[in-house]
Amino acid sequence: MASTGVNVLRWSALAGGLFYGFSHQRAITATQKANHSKHEYDQKAKLIEQAKAEYNKQKNPAAASADNVITDVNSPQFDLEKFLIKVSKENP
């Protein structure tokens, strides 16, 4: 038969283990929830930025193509170097 001191030690170890497990699980869950909410926020921010870019492209198409390279070969403002740079950027 075990003495009283050993039983107190066993029950104390059990209570300490339960407390540690509970607090550790709460910390893990809180971290996962924070990561999940950050991921959702980043997704929404990315969608908003894409929508803003599309809106700007629809409302102001001249600003969307900021390079303004003239592709008409017969035009007097045609610049072959700018045209070739534009084509090389589009088709790497």
Biopython code that builds the backbone (N, CA, C, O; Angstrom):
import numpy as np
from Bio.PDB.StructureBuilder import StructureBuilder

atoms = [
    (1, "MET", "N", (0.839, -1.174, 0.000)),
    (1, "MET", "CA", (0.000, 0.000, 0.000)),
    (1, "MET", "C", (0.892, 1.248, 0.000)),
    (1, "MET", "O", (1.890, 1.324, 0.717)),
    (2, "ALA", "N", (0.492, 2.234, -0.841)),
    (2, "ALA", "CA", (1.295, 3.440, -0.997)),
    (2, "ALA", "C", (1.044, 4.397, 0.155)),
    (2, "ALA", "O", (-0.049, 4.444, 0.719)),
    (3, "SER", "N", (2.045, 5.135, 0.484)),
    (3, "SER", "CA", (1.912, 6.081, 1.581)),
    (3, "SER", "C", (1.162, 7.319, 1.093)),
    (3, "SER", "O", (0.956, 7.500, -0.107)),
    (4, "THR", "N", (0.773, 8.135, 2.004)),
    (4, "THR", "CA", (0.003, 9.334, 1.706)),
    (4, "THR", "C", (0.822, 10.318, 0.885)),
    (4, "THR", "O", (0.283, 10.976, -0.006)),
    (5, "GLY", "N", (2.082, 10.426, 1.162)),
    (5, "GLY", "CA", (2.954, 11.350, 0.436)),
    (5, "GLY", "C", (3.068, 10.982, -1.044)),
    (5, "GLY", "O", (3.090, 11.863, -1.904)),
    (6, "VAL", "N", (3.139, 9.697, -1.338)),
    (6, "VAL", "CA", (3.240, 9.243, -2.714)),
    (6, "VAL", "C", (1.934, 9.531, -3.456)),
    (6, "VAL", "O", (1.956, 9.956, -4.611)),
    (7, "ASN", "N", (0.798, 9.301, -2.792)),
    (7, "ASN", "CA", (-0.498, 9.573, -3.412)),
    (7, "ASN", "C", (-0.663, 11.070, -3.697)),
    (7, "ASN", "O", (-1.185, 11.442, -4.749)),
    (8, "VAL", "N", (-0.233, 11.912, -2.791)),
    (8, "VAL", "CA", (-0.318, 13.360, -3.007)),
    (8, "VAL", "C", (0.557, 13.747, -4.194)),
    (8, "VAL", "O", (0.161, 14.581, -5.008)),
    (9, "LEU", "N", (1.732, 13.154, -4.298)),
    (9, "LEU", "CA", (2.631, 13.426, -5.415)),
    (9, "LEU", "C", (2.007, 12.985, -6.740)),
    (9, "LEU", "O", (2.082, 13.708, -7.733)),
    (10, "ARG", "N", (1.397, 11.809, -6.756)),
    (10, "ARG", "CA", (0.753, 11.307, -7.976)),
    (10, "ARG", "C", (-0.384, 12.225, -8.417)),
    (10, "ARG", "O", (-0.479, 12.578, -9.592)),
    (11, "TRP", "N", (-1.239, 12.608, -7.484)),
    (11, "TRP", "CA", (-2.382, 13.463, -7.832)),
    (11, "TRP", "C", (-1.926, 14.861, -8.247)),
    (11, "TRP", "O", (-2.521, 15.487, -9.125)),
    (12, "SER", "N", (-0.866, 15.335, -7.605)),
    (12, "SER", "CA", (-0.328, 16.640, -7.986)),
    (12, "SER", "C", (0.253, 16.593, -9.403)),
    (12, "SER", "O", (0.062, 17.531, -10.178)),
    (13, "ALA", "N", (0.953, 15.520, -9.744)),
    (13, "ALA", "CA", (1.504, 15.365, -11.089)),
    (13, "ALA", "C", (0.373, 15.273, -12.115)),
    (13, "ALA", "O", (0.468, 15.850, -13.198)),
    (14, "LEU", "N", (-0.682, 14.558, -11.780)),
    (14, "LEU", "CA", (-1.820, 14.451, -12.682)),
    (14, "LEU", "C", (-2.473, 15.814, -12.900)),
    (14, "LEU", "O", (-2.773, 16.178, -14.037)),
    (15, "ALA", "N", (-2.694, 16.560, -11.842)),
    (15, "ALA", "CA", (-3.310, 17.885, -11.955)),
    (15, "ALA", "C", (-2.398, 18.834, -12.731)),
    (15, "ALA", "O", (-2.876, 19.610, -13.559)),
    (16, "GLY", "N", (-1.106, 18.781, -12.474)),
    (16, "GLY", "CA", (-0.162, 19.632, -13.210)),
    (16, "GLY", "C", (-0.143, 19.299, -14.703)),
    (16, "GLY", "O", (-0.094, 20.198, -15.543)),
    (17, "GLY", "N", (-0.182, 18.015, -15.025)),
    (17, "GLY", "CA", (-0.205, 17.597, -16.427)),
    (17, "GLY", "C", (-1.477, 18.036, -17.128)),
    (17, "GLY", "O", (-1.435, 18.474, -18.277)),
    (18, "LEU", "N", (-2.596, 17.924, -16.450)),
    (18, "LEU", "CA", (-3.862, 18.375, -17.034)),
    (18, "LEU", "C", (-3.849, 19.883, -17.263)),
    (18, "LEU", "O", (-4.289, 20.361, -18.309)),
    (19, "PHE", "N", (-3.346, 20.625, -16.287)),
    (19, "PHE", "CA", (-3.273, 22.079, -16.428)),
    (19, "PHE", "C", (-2.351, 22.473, -17.576)),
    (19, "PHE", "O", (-2.692, 23.355, -18.363)),
    (20, "TYR", "N", (-1.175, 21.825, -17.684)),
    (20, "TYR", "CA", (-0.244, 22.128, -18.752)),
    (20, "TYR", "C", (-0.855, 21.795, -20.116)),
    (20, "TYR", "O", (-0.753, 22.592, -21.050)),
    (21, "GLY", "N", (-1.478, 20.642, -20.234)),
    (21, "GLY", "CA", (-2.102, 20.234, -21.494)),
    (21, "GLY", "C", (-3.198, 21.200, -21.920)),
    (21, "GLY", "O", (-3.293, 21.560, -23.093)),
    (22, "PHE", "N", (-4.013, 21.614, -20.980)),
    (22, "PHE", "CA", (-5.104, 22.547, -21.285)),
    (22, "PHE", "C", (-4.554, 23.897, -21.746)),
    (22, "PHE", "O", (-5.011, 24.447, -22.748)),
    (23, "SER", "N", (-3.573, 24.427, -21.012)),
    (23, "SER", "CA", (-3.030, 25.740, -21.381)),
    (23, "SER", "C", (-2.256, 25.665, -22.699)),
    (23, "SER", "O", (-2.311, 26.608, -23.489)),
    (24, "HIS", "N", (-1.548, 24.588, -22.950)),
    (24, "HIS", "CA", (-0.799, 24.438, -24.190)),
    (24, "HIS", "C", (-1.759, 24.326, -25.384)),
    (24, "HIS", "O", (-1.514, 24.914, -26.437)),
    (25, "GLN", "N", (-2.836, 23.578, -25.215)),
    (25, "GLN", "CA", (-3.829, 23.451, -26.290)),
    (25, "GLN", "C", (-4.481, 24.797, -26.594)),
    (25, "GLN", "O", (-4.740, 25.104, -27.758)),
    (26, "ARG", "N", (-4.751, 25.602, -25.570)),
    (26, "ARG", "CA", (-5.329, 26.931, -25.796)),
    (26, "ARG", "C", (-4.368, 27.814, -26.577)),
    (26, "ARG", "O", (-4.794, 28.570, -27.450)),
    (27, "ALA", "N", (-3.079, 27.730, -26.276)),
    (27, "ALA", "CA", (-2.089, 28.529, -27.000)),
    (27, "ALA", "C", (-2.009, 28.102, -28.461)),
    (27, "ALA", "O", (-1.936, 28.956, -29.345)),
    (28, "ILE", "N", (-2.022, 26.817, -28.730)),
    (28, "ILE", "CA", (-1.974, 26.316, -30.105)),
    (28, "ILE", "C", (-3.208, 26.767, -30.868)),
    (28, "ILE", "O", (-3.096, 27.222, -32.007)),
    (29, "THR", "N", (-4.381, 26.649, -30.263)),
    (29, "THR", "CA", (-5.625, 27.041, -30.918)),
    (29, "THR", "C", (-5.646, 28.535, -31.206)),
    (29, "THR", "O", (-6.087, 28.953, -32.277)),
    (30, "ALA", "N", (-5.177, 29.341, -30.267)),
    (30, "ALA", "CA", (-5.148, 30.789, -30.471)),
    (30, "ALA", "C", (-4.208, 31.158, -31.624)),
    (30, "ALA", "O", (-4.525, 32.043, -32.419)),
    (31, "THR", "N", (-3.067, 30.495, -31.717)),
    (31, "THR", "CA", (-2.122, 30.760, -32.797)),
    (31, "THR", "C", (-2.723, 30.382, -34.145)),
    (31, "THR", "O", (-2.582, 31.116, -35.123)),
    (32, "GLN", "N", (-3.394, 29.234, -34.193)),
    (32, "GLN", "CA", (-4.014, 28.810, -35.447)),
    (32, "GLN", "C", (-5.129, 29.758, -35.871)),
    (32, "GLN", "O", (-5.257, 30.063, -37.057)),
    (33, "LYS", "N", (-5.931, 30.226, -34.932)),
    (33, "LYS", "CA", (-6.995, 31.173, -35.260)),
    (33, "LYS", "C", (-6.415, 32.488, -35.769)),
    (33, "LYS", "O", (-6.948, 33.074, -36.711)),
    (34, "ALA", "N", (-5.336, 32.955, -35.161)),
    (34, "ALA", "CA", (-4.705, 34.195, -35.602)),
    (34, "ALA", "C", (-4.139, 34.048, -37.015)),
    (34, "ALA", "O", (-4.287, 34.949, -37.840)),
    (35, "ASN", "N", (-3.495, 32.918, -37.293)),
    (35, "ASN", "CA", (-2.964, 32.682, -38.631)),
    (35, "ASN", "C", (-4.077, 32.591, -39.664)),
    (35, "ASN", "O", (-3.943, 33.104, -40.775)),
    (36, "HIS", "N", (-5.164, 31.945, -39.303)),
    (36, "HIS", "CA", (-6.301, 31.808, -40.221)),
    (36, "HIS", "C", (-6.931, 33.167, -40.511)),
    (36, "HIS", "O", (-7.246, 33.467, -41.663)),
    (37, "SER", "N", (-7.115, 33.980, -39.495)),
    (37, "SER", "CA", (-7.719, 35.297, -39.722)),
    (37, "SER", "C", (-6.779, 36.198, -40.524)),
    (37, "SER", "O", (-7.246, 36.993, -41.340)),
    (38, "LYS", "N", (-5.467, 36.092, -40.312)),
    (38, "LYS", "CA", (-4.510, 36.873, -41.098)),
    (38, "LYS", "C", (-4.556, 36.433, -42.556)),
    (38, "LYS", "O", (-4.513, 37.271, -43.457)),
    (39, "HIS", "N", (-4.642, 35.140, -42.794)),
    (39, "HIS", "CA", (-4.725, 34.636, -44.164)),
    (39, "HIS", "C", (-5.992, 35.136, -44.857)),
    (39, "HIS", "O", (-5.944, 35.537, -46.020)),
    (40, "GLU", "N", (-7.112, 35.117, -44.159)),
    (40, "GLU", "CA", (-8.363, 35.629, -44.725)),
    (40, "GLU", "C", (-8.245, 37.118, -45.044)),
    (40, "GLU", "O", (-8.694, 37.567, -46.098)),
    (41, "TYR", "N", (-7.647, 37.872, -44.145)),
    (41, "TYR", "CA", (-7.474, 39.310, -44.358)),
    (41, "TYR", "C", (-6.599, 39.578, -45.577)),
    (41, "TYR", "O", (-6.908, 40.451, -46.388)),
    (42, "ASP", "N", (-5.506, 38.826, -45.707)),
    (42, "ASP", "CA", (-4.618, 38.994, -46.856)),
    (42, "ASP", "C", (-5.329, 38.659, -48.160)),
    (42, "ASP", "O", (-5.134, 39.341, -49.166)),
    (43, "GLN", "N", (-6.161, 37.605, -48.151)),
    (43, "GLN", "CA", (-6.922, 37.246, -49.350)),
    (43, "GLN", "C", (-7.875, 38.363, -49.740)),
    (43, "GLN", "O", (-7.971, 38.713, -50.916)),
    (44, "LYS", "N", (-8.582, 38.927, -48.763)),
    (44, "LYS", "CA", (-9.528, 40.008, -49.048)),
    (44, "LYS", "C", (-8.799, 41.251, -49.552)),
    (44, "LYS", "O", (-9.276, 41.923, -50.466)),
    (45, "ALA", "N", (-7.656, 41.557, -48.964)),
    (45, "ALA", "CA", (-6.884, 42.717, -49.412)),
    (45, "ALA", "C", (-6.390, 42.516, -50.844)),
    (45, "ALA", "O", (-6.380, 43.456, -51.639)),
    (46, "LYS", "N", (-5.984, 41.302, -51.168)),
    (46, "LYS", "CA", (-5.533, 41.001, -52.528)),
    (46, "LYS", "C", (-6.682, 41.157, -53.515)),
    (46, "LYS", "O", (-6.495, 41.715, -54.596)),
    (47, "LEU", "N", (-7.863, 40.675, -53.160)),
    (47, "LEU", "CA", (-9.021, 40.814, -54.035)),
    (47, "LEU", "C", (-9.401, 42.283, -54.233)),
    (47, "LEU", "O", (-9.775, 42.690, -55.333)),
    (48, "ILE", "N", (-9.305, 43.063, -53.177)),
    (48, "ILE", "CA", (-9.629, 44.490, -53.271)),
    (48, "ILE", "C", (-8.638, 45.194, -54.192)),
    (48, "ILE", "O", (-9.036, 46.022, -55.011)),
    (49, "GLU", "N", (-7.357, 44.874, -54.066)),
    (49, "GLU", "CA", (-6.356, 45.485, -54.936)),
    (49, "GLU", "C", (-6.583, 45.102, -56.400)),
    (49, "GLU", "O", (-6.423, 45.931, -57.296)),
    (50, "GLN", "N", (-6.955, 43.848, -56.636)),
    (50, "GLN", "CA", (-7.244, 43.433, -58.005)),
    (50, "GLN", "C", (-8.461, 44.167, -58.549)),
    (50, "GLN", "O", (-8.475, 44.577, -59.709)),
    (51, "ALA", "N", (-9.480, 44.334, -57.716)),
    (51, "ALA", "CA", (-10.679, 45.044, -58.155)),
    (51, "ALA", "C", (-10.370, 46.503, -58.447)),
    (51, "ALA", "O", (-10.885, 47.061, -59.415)),
    (52, "LYS", "N", (-9.540, 47.125, -57.627)),
    (52, "LYS", "CA", (-9.154, 48.518, -57.876)),
    (52, "LYS", "C", (-8.393, 48.643, -59.197)),
    (52, "LYS", "O", (-8.618, 49.581, -59.962)),
    (53, "ALA", "N", (-7.498, 47.698, -59.459)),
    (53, "ALA", "CA", (-6.731, 47.741, -60.700)),
    (53, "ALA", "C", (-7.649, 47.566, -61.908)),
    (53, "ALA", "O", (-7.498, 48.264, -62.910)),
    (54, "GLU", "N", (-8.586, 46.647, -61.815)),
    (54, "GLU", "CA", (-9.523, 46.443, -62.920)),
    (54, "GLU", "C", (-10.412, 47.667, -63.122)),
    (54, "GLU", "O", (-10.695, 48.051, -64.257)),
    (55, "TYR", "N", (-10.848, 48.272, -62.038)),
    (55, "TYR", "CA", (-11.687, 49.465, -62.132)),
    (55, "TYR", "C", (-10.918, 50.600, -62.804)),
    (55, "TYR", "O", (-11.445, 51.277, -63.687)),
    (56, "ASN", "N", (-9.664, 50.804, -62.380)),
    (56, "ASN", "CA", (-8.845, 51.846, -62.998)),
    (56, "ASN", "C", (-8.598, 51.555, -64.473)),
    (56, "ASN", "O", (-8.563, 52.473, -65.293)),
    (57, "LYS", "N", (-8.426, 50.283, -64.809)),
    (57, "LYS", "CA", (-8.202, 49.914, -66.194)),
    (57, "LYS", "C", (-9.449, 50.194, -67.039)),
    (57, "LYS", "O", (-9.338, 50.611, -68.192)),
    (58, "GLN", "N", (-10.636, 49.965, -66.466)),
    (58, "GLN", "CA", (-11.880, 50.220, -67.192)),
    (58, "GLN", "C", (-12.148, 51.712, -67.336)),
    (58, "GLN", "O", (-12.569, 52.168, -68.400)),
    (59, "LYS", "N", (-11.912, 52.463, -66.291)),
    (59, "LYS", "CA", (-12.227, 53.886, -66.303)),
    (59, "LYS", "C", (-11.208, 54.728, -67.053)),
    (59, "LYS", "O", (-11.560, 55.751, -67.639)),
    (60, "ASN", "N", (-9.959, 54.312, -67.042)),
    (60, "ASN", "CA", (-8.914, 55.105, -67.673)),
    (60, "ASN", "C", (-7.962, 54.178, -68.437)),
    (60, "ASN", "O", (-6.872, 53.881, -67.949)),
    (61, "PRO", "N", (-8.359, 53.725, -69.613)),
    (61, "PRO", "CA", (-7.505, 52.767, -70.329)),
    (61, "PRO", "C", (-6.194, 53.362, -70.814)),
    (61, "PRO", "O", (-5.228, 52.624, -71.007)),
    (62, "ALA", "N", (-6.129, 54.672, -71.016)),
    (62, "ALA", "CA", (-4.870, 55.283, -71.465)),
    (62, "ALA", "C", (-3.808, 55.201, -70.373)),
    (62, "ALA", "O", (-2.629, 55.008, -70.672)),
    (63, "ALA", "N", (-4.208, 55.343, -69.127)),
    (63, "ALA", "CA", (-3.245, 55.267, -68.023)),
    (63, "ALA", "C", (-2.812, 53.833, -67.773)),
    (63, "ALA", "O", (-1.731, 53.595, -67.234)),
    (64, "ALA", "N", (-3.646, 52.875, -68.158)),
    (64, "ALA", "CA", (-3.298, 51.475, -67.937)),
    (64, "ALA", "C", (-2.110, 51.069, -68.805)),
    (64, "ALA", "O", (-1.248, 50.302, -68.377)),
    (65, "SER", "N", (-2.077, 51.583, -70.007)),
    (65, "SER", "CA", (-0.927, 51.293, -70.865)),
    (65, "SER", "C", (0.011, 52.494, -70.830)),
    (65, "SER", "O", (-0.015, 53.340, -71.724)),
    (66, "ALA", "N", (0.824, 52.561, -69.811)),
    (66, "ALA", "CA", (1.680, 53.721, -69.564)),
    (66, "ALA", "C", (2.837, 53.811, -70.547)),
    (66, "ALA", "O", (3.465, 54.865, -70.652)),
    (67, "ASP", "N", (3.139, 52.732, -71.274)),
    (67, "ASP", "CA", (4.276, 52.785, -72.173)),
    (67, "ASP", "C", (4.000, 53.661, -73.396)),
    (67, "ASP", "O", (4.926, 54.301, -73.896)),
    (68, "ASN", "N", (2.770, 53.713, -73.894)),
    (68, "ASN", "CA", (2.367, 54.563, -75.021)),
    (68, "ASN", "C", (3.315, 54.431, -76.214)),
    (68, "ASN", "O", (3.755, 55.428, -76.787)),
    (69, "VAL", "N", (3.614, 53.205, -76.569)),
    (69, "VAL", "CA", (4.488, 52.955, -77.706)),
    (69, "VAL", "C", (3.629, 52.947, -78.970)),
    (69, "VAL", "O", (2.596, 52.280, -79.024)),
    (70, "ILE", "N", (4.059, 53.680, -79.966)),
    (70, "ILE", "CA", (3.345, 53.748, -81.234)),
    (70, "ILE", "C", (3.754, 52.540, -82.064)),
    (70, "ILE", "O", (4.935, 52.335, -82.344)),
    (71, "THR", "N", (2.759, 51.740, -82.454)),
    (71, "THR", "CA", (3.048, 50.524, -83.212)),
    (71, "THR", "C", (2.800, 50.679, -84.705)),
    (71, "THR", "O", (3.049, 49.747, -85.470)),
    (72, "ASP", "N", (2.323, 51.816, -85.122)),
    (72, "ASP", "CA", (2.096, 52.055, -86.548)),
    (72, "ASP", "C", (3.423, 52.414, -87.221)),
    (72, "ASP", "O", (4.031, 53.440, -86.915)),
    (73, "VAL", "N", (3.853, 51.561, -88.130)),
    (73, "VAL", "CA", (5.148, 51.733, -88.769)),
    (73, "VAL", "C", (5.165, 52.976, -89.667)),
    (73, "VAL", "O", (6.220, 53.583, -89.850)),
    (74, "ASN", "N", (4.036, 53.354, -90.218)),
    (74, "ASN", "CA", (3.975, 54.494, -91.132)),
    (74, "ASN", "C", (3.865, 55.832, -90.412)),
    (74, "ASN", "O", (3.911, 56.881, -91.054)),
    (75, "SER", "N", (3.721, 55.814, -89.109)),
    (75, "SER", "CA", (3.604, 57.051, -88.347)),
    (75, "SER", "C", (4.959, 57.757, -88.243)),
    (75, "SER", "O", (5.990, 57.095, -88.124)),
    (76, "PRO", "N", (4.966, 59.092, -88.286)),
    (76, "PRO", "CA", (6.250, 59.799, -88.162)),
    (76, "PRO", "C", (6.850, 59.718, -86.752)),
    (76, "PRO", "O", (8.057, 59.901, -86.592)),
    (77, "GLN", "N", (6.029, 59.448, -85.728)),
    (77, "GLN", "CA", (6.552, 59.339, -84.353)),
    (77, "GLN", "C", (6.979, 57.905, -84.001)),
    (77, "GLN", "O", (7.358, 57.647, -82.859)),
    (78, "PHE", "N", (6.924, 56.983, -84.944)),
    (78, "PHE", "CA", (7.287, 55.589, -84.693)),
    (78, "PHE", "C", (8.757, 55.494, -84.313)),
    (78, "PHE", "O", (9.626, 56.060, -84.977)),
    (79, "ASP", "N", (9.024, 54.752, -83.212)),
    (79, "ASP", "CA", (10.392, 54.548, -82.750)),
    (79, "ASP", "C", (10.639, 53.046, -82.686)),
    (79, "ASP", "O", (10.033, 52.351, -81.870)),
    (80, "LEU", "N", (11.508, 52.554, -83.525)),
    (80, "LEU", "CA", (11.767, 51.122, -83.627)),
    (80, "LEU", "C", (12.349, 50.568, -82.329)),
    (80, "LEU", "O", (12.005, 49.459, -81.920)),
    (81, "GLU", "N", (13.215, 51.321, -81.689)),
    (81, "GLU", "CA", (13.843, 50.844, -80.448)),
    (81, "GLU", "C", (12.807, 50.632, -79.354)),
    (81, "GLU", "O", (12.816, 49.595, -78.691)),
    (82, "LYS", "N", (11.906, 51.603, -79.150)),
    (82, "LYS", "CA", (10.852, 51.463, -78.135)),
    (82, "LYS", "C", (9.929, 50.298, -78.471)),
    (82, "LYS", "O", (9.508, 49.552, -77.587)),
    (83, "PHE", "N", (9.622, 50.148, -79.751)),
    (83, "PHE", "CA", (8.753, 49.056, -80.167)),
    (83, "PHE", "C", (9.394, 47.703, -79.878)),
    (83, "PHE", "O", (8.727, 46.794, -79.383)),
    (84, "LEU", "N", (10.664, 47.565, -80.179)),
    (84, "LEU", "CA", (11.363, 46.300, -79.926)),
    (84, "LEU", "C", (11.489, 46.003, -78.432)),
    (84, "LEU", "O", (11.397, 44.845, -78.023)),
    (85, "ILE", "N", (11.698, 47.025, -77.624)),
    (85, "ILE", "CA", (11.749, 46.847, -76.167)),
    (85, "ILE", "C", (10.404, 46.374, -75.646)),
    (85, "ILE", "O", (10.331, 45.487, -74.795)),
    (86, "LYS", "N", (9.334, 46.979, -76.168)),
    (86, "LYS", "CA", (7.986, 46.575, -75.743)),
    (86, "LYS", "C", (7.709, 45.127, -76.120)),
    (86, "LYS", "O", (7.174, 44.370, -75.310)),
    (87, "VAL", "N", (8.063, 44.734, -77.330)),
    (87, "VAL", "CA", (7.834, 43.360, -77.783)),
    (87, "VAL", "C", (8.661, 42.391, -76.960)),
    (87, "VAL", "O", (8.180, 41.306, -76.632)),
    (88, "SER", "N", (9.885, 42.746, -76.619)),
    (88, "SER", "CA", (10.724, 41.838, -75.832)),
    (88, "SER", "C", (10.198, 41.684, -74.404)),
    (88, "SER", "O", (10.356, 40.623, -73.801)),
    (89, "LYS", "N", (9.576, 42.728, -73.859)),
    (89, "LYS", "CA", (8.992, 42.610, -72.523)),
    (89, "LYS", "C", (7.736, 41.737, -72.551)),
    (89, "LYS", "O", (7.480, 40.980, -71.615)),
    (90, "GLU", "N", (6.963, 41.846, -73.622)),
    (90, "GLU", "CA", (5.734, 41.059, -73.722)),
    (90, "GLU", "C", (6.023, 39.596, -73.989)),
    (90, "GLU", "O", (5.299, 38.725, -73.508)),
    (91, "ASN", "N", (7.076, 39.311, -74.754)),
    (91, "ASN", "CA", (7.429, 37.940, -75.120)),
    (91, "ASN", "C", (8.848, 37.640, -74.675)),
    (91, "ASN", "O", (9.783, 37.753, -75.467)),
    (92, "PRO", "N", (9.019, 37.256, -73.411)),
    (92, "PRO", "CA", (10.393, 37.022, -72.916)),
    (92, "PRO", "C", (11.040, 35.808, -73.529)),
    (92, "PRO", "O", (12.186, 35.492, -73.209)),
]
sb = StructureBuilder()
sb.init_structure("model")
sb.init_model(0)
sb.init_chain("A")
sb.init_seg("    ")
for serial, (resi, resn, name, xyz) in enumerate(atoms, 1):
    if name == "N":
        sb.init_residue(resn, " ", resi, " ")
    sb.init_atom(name, np.array(xyz, "f"), 0.0, 1.0, " ", f" {name:<3s}", serial, name[0])
structure = sb.get_structure()
